[in-house]
Amino acid sequence: MLLTNNLTVNEQGHLAIGGVDTVELAREYGTPLYVMDEGRIRLACRQFKQSIDNYYGGRGIAHYASKAFCCKEMCRIIADEGLGLDVVSIGELYTAMSVNFPPERIGFHGNNKTEEELRYALECSLGHIIVDNLTELETLDRIAGEMGKNARIMFRVKPGIEAHTHEFIMTGQIDSKFGLALENGEAMGAVKRALAMKNVTLGGLHCHIGSQIFDIDPFVMAADVMLHFIADIKEQTGYEVEELNLGGGFGIKYTEQENPSAYDLYMQKVSDKVKNTCAALKLKQPYIVIEPGRSIAGPAGITLYQVGSVKKIPGVRTYVSIDGGMTDNPRYALYQSRYEAVCANKADAPRDQTVTIAGKCCESGDLIGKDMPLQQVEPGDILAVLATGAYNYSMASHYNRIPNPAVVMVKDGTSRLIIKRETPEDLIRCDL
Ligand SMILES: *Cc1c(COP(=O)(O)O)cnc(C)c1O
C-alpha cells in the first residue's frame, strides 16, 4: 500500500513520515497541511549527483526545477546539496536570491520572459538565461548592452521527440510553444545570430522533452539529436558547444501500478549515448546538466486533510469530502492525475472500500481522485494523499478565496514550519 520507504505505520496504527506521526502533525499544525520530508529530498539530490559521478565522471550537474516546489527553505536545501536551480519567473528567482542561492548555478527558463525579468536576471548575473525564441534573443542583446552586461545564454531546442506522457506536458515535438525547431532551420538561425552578437555569449543548448516520463529511450534519443545538432553547428560555424542541458521529466510513482526507472539507469544509458555519439562525431564530450523537478520534490511530500462529510449514494458512489481540494492540489482537475490515499489514523486497517475524494470548491471537477481504495472513514478522520510534494503547493490557487495551507518539513522524527498557513487577512492584503 505504501509508496516510499519514508512512510511507515507506527505502533498507534498511524501513518508516519520521516519518523513523525501524521495525526500529530495534523493536530499541531492544522489541516490541510503539506508535509515534506527533508531526508527524502536530500536523498534524491544525492542520487542524481552520484549517478553523474558514477557514469559521467562528475562532468555535469543536476539543477532542481524549482517550479515543482519553490520556497526559501527548499532553495536552501538545494544549495546545501550542491545542486543548481532552474527558475521560470521573477518570483522563483527572487525566492532563490533571497536566500543567497549561488547565481552561477541558476538557469532562467520560460517562453515569454518579460523585460523586467530579463533585467533582473542580468542584474543577478545568472549562470545561464535559456533563450526560447528570436524575439527574446534580440531583446536580451539590447538590454544587456544598455546595462553594460554580457548575457550567458543557452538555446531551448525542440529535438522533435515525442515522449509517451500526457499530451499537455509533452513538449519535445515541433508543435510546442517552447523552444526553437531543428527541422526548419530555426534553431541554427538563432545560433548564428547569437554568435554574431556583442552582448550575448552562447554557452550551450537545452532541451526538455516532457514530464512524468517512465521510458528512458526518449531521453537517449533526445541526447543523440542534440549532439548531432552540436556537430552541425561546429561544421557550419566552427563553434563547438560545450554544455548540453538535457532537461528533466523523470517519472515518479504516484500509484502502485506505476514503475519508474531508477535515475541510475537513466544516467548510465544517457552517458553511454553521449560518449559513443561524441566519439562518432569527433566532438568533445559536453558538460551535462539535467533538471529534475518532480523526482526530487514529489515523493518527499504528502498532504493531510480532515474528512468532513461522507456521502454514500447507493448504487452510484461514495464521496469523501475533505477540507482542501483543487486549490491545494489541482492535478486531478488539470490532468486526471492519479494518487494513493490513506486514512492516516487508521493506516493499519485494510483499504476495503472504493471512494471518490472530493474537495470543497464550487466545481464538480474538484476531486483528488475517483474510485480510490480507502479505509472505512468517518468525519474527523485524517486523510493523507501521497506523493504530493511536486506541483501541488506550487500550483495552489485562491479559488473561492481559500487560504493556502501551511508547509511543514519533517526530519529525523522532528517537524518545523517552513511556510505559514495563509489567513483571510493575507488574502485581502493587495485589495484596495
Ligand atoms: C518542468 C521542467 C523541468 C522539470 O520537469 P520534471 O518533470 O518536474 O522533472 C525541467 N526543465 C524544464 C525546462 C522544465 O520546464
The ligand as an SDF file (V2000), in Angstrom:
LIG
                    3D

 15 15  0  0  0  0  0  0  0  0999 V2000
    9.2810   21.4630  -15.8020 C   0  0  0  0  0  0  0  0  0  0  0  0
   10.6550   21.4850  -16.2940 C   0  0  0  0  0  0  0  0  0  0  0  0
   11.6070   20.6570  -15.7140 C   0  0  0  0  0  0  0  0  0  0  0  0
   11.2930   19.6700  -14.6300 C   0  0  0  0  0  0  0  0  0  0  0  0
   10.4110   18.6930  -15.0340 O   0  0  0  0  0  0  0  0  0  0  0  0
   10.0490   17.4890  -14.0470 P   0  0  0  0  0  0  0  0  0  0  0  0
    9.0900   16.6840  -14.8240 O   0  0  0  0  0  0  0  0  0  0  0  0
    9.4500   18.0910  -12.8420 O   0  0  0  0  0  0  0  0  0  0  0  0
   11.3220   16.7770  -13.7470 O   0  0  0  0  0  0  0  0  0  0  0  0
   12.9010   20.7540  -16.1640 C   0  0  0  0  0  0  0  0  0  0  0  0
   13.2430   21.6200  -17.1450 N   0  0  0  0  0  0  0  0  0  0  0  0
   12.3440   22.4400  -17.7260 C   0  0  0  0  0  0  0  0  0  0  0  0
   12.7830   23.3810  -18.7720 C   0  0  0  0  0  0  0  0  0  0  0  0
   11.0280   22.4020  -17.3270 C   0  0  0  0  0  0  0  0  0  0  0  0
   10.1400   23.1980  -17.9160 O   0  0  0  0  0  0  0  0  0  0  0  0
  1  2  1  0
  2  3  1  0
  2 14  2  0
  3  4  1  0
  3 10  2  0
  4  5  1  0
  5  6  1  0
  6  7  2  0
  6  8  1  0
  6  9  1  0
 10 11  1  0
 11 12  2  0
 12 13  1  0
 12 14  1  0
 14 15  1  0
M  END
$$$$
